[in-house]
Amino acid sequence: VQLVESGGGLVQPGGSLRLSCAASGSIFSIFAMDWHRQAPGKQRELVATITSGGITNYADSVKGRFTISRDNAKNTVYLQMSSLKQEDTAVYYCYADILQYGSSGYQRYWGQGTQVTVSS
């Protein structure tokens, strides 16, 4: 199983970016899919999460600015980021709870990360 993120880059304050994360491999089911981020010198933090049923939750720092969504048919999760601030600068990581074919339980998988830099 692999998680591959895309969509990061450099954006000016107030701008927008859309991140994508596609899961591939022998996947039977995906429960939660999250976005986390880690800024230099800081701990990794949860940004947003979405369940297979579409229930979402957000960190207070991004509420009203970021929107998480997923396409279950494509095993893909998205993060639409708007009104970006310099403090949103970080490496963004995708996370998923995945049940593989023939497996007895869900396992945790992380993507490799994609850099988001908010700067003028």
C-alpha positions in Angstrom: 0.0 0.0 0.0 1.2 3.5 -0.8 0.0 7.0 -0.1 1.2 9.6 -2.6 0.6 13.3 -2.0 0.6 16.1 -4.5 -0.3 19.7 -4.8 2.1 21.5 -2.5 4.1 24.5 -3.4 4.7 28.2 -2.8 1.8 30.5 -2.4 1.3 34.1 -1.2 -0.5 34.9 2.0 -4.3 34.9 1.3 -3.9 32.5 -1.5 -5.2 28.9 -2.0 -3.8 25.5 -2.6 -5.4 22.1 -3.0 -3.6 19.0 -1.8 -4.4 15.5 -3.0 -3.5 12.1 -1.6 -4.1 8.9 -3.4 -3.9 5.5 -1.8 -3.0 2.5 -4.0 -2.3 -1.2 -3.5 -4.3 -4.2 -2.2 -7.0 -2.1 -0.4 -10.2 -3.6 0.8 -11.4 -0.6 2.9 -10.2 2.7 4.2 -11.7 4.1 7.4 -10.3 7.5 8.4 -8.1 9.6 6.1 -6.3 12.6 7.7 -4.1 15.5 6.9 -1.3 16.3 9.4 1.4 18.9 9.2 4.8 19.6 10.7 6.5 23.0 10.7 10.2 23.3 11.4 11.0 22.8 15.0 7.5 21.8 15.9 5.6 18.6 16.5 3.4 17.0 13.9 -0.2 18.1 14.3 -3.5 16.9 13.0 -5.0 19.4 10.6 -8.2 17.6 9.5 -9.8 14.2 9.4 -12.6 12.5 7.4 -14.2 9.1 7.9 -15.5 6.8 5.2 -19.0 8.1 6.0 -17.9 11.7 5.5 -17.7 12.9 9.1 -15.1 15.6 9.4 -13.1 17.3 12.1 -10.7 20.2 12.0 -8.0 21.8 14.1 -9.2 25.1 15.5 -6.4 26.9 13.6 -7.8 25.9 10.2 -11.6 25.9 10.8 -13.4 28.0 8.2 -10.3 28.1 5.9 -9.6 24.5 5.1 -11.9 21.8 3.7 -11.2 18.1 3.7 -13.0 15.8 1.3 -12.6 12.3 -0.2 -13.5 10.3 -3.2 -14.0 6.7 -1.9 -14.1 5.3 -5.4 -10.6 6.7 -6.0 -9.3 6.1 -2.5 -8.3 9.7 -2.6 -8.5 12.5 0.0 -8.2 16.2 -0.7 -7.4 19.3 1.4 -8.6 22.6 0.0 -6.7 25.4 1.7 -7.9 29.0 1.4 -6.9 32.3 3.1 -3.5 30.8 3.7 -1.3 32.4 6.4 2.5 32.2 6.9 1.9 30.0 9.9 0.4 27.4 7.6 3.9 26.8 6.2 4.8 23.1 6.9 5.2 19.7 5.4 1.8 18.2 5.0 1.4 14.5 5.4 -1.5 12.2 4.4 -2.6 9.4 6.8 -5.0 6.6 6.3 -6.4 3.6 8.3 -6.4 0.8 5.7 -7.7 -2.7 5.7 -6.0 -4.8 3.1 -7.4 -7.8 1.4 -6.8 -10.9 3.5 -5.8 -8.9 6.5 -7.6 -9.1 9.9 -7.3 -5.5 10.9 -6.8 -1.9 9.9 -3.2 -0.6 9.7 -1.8 2.9 9.7 -0.1 4.3 6.6 1.6 7.7 6.0 2.5 9.5 2.8 5.9 11.0 2.1 4.8 14.5 2.7 4.5 17.6 0.5 5.9 21.0 1.3 3.5 24.0 1.6 5.2 27.4 1.8 3.2 30.6 2.4 5.3 33.6 1.8 5.3 36.9 0.0 
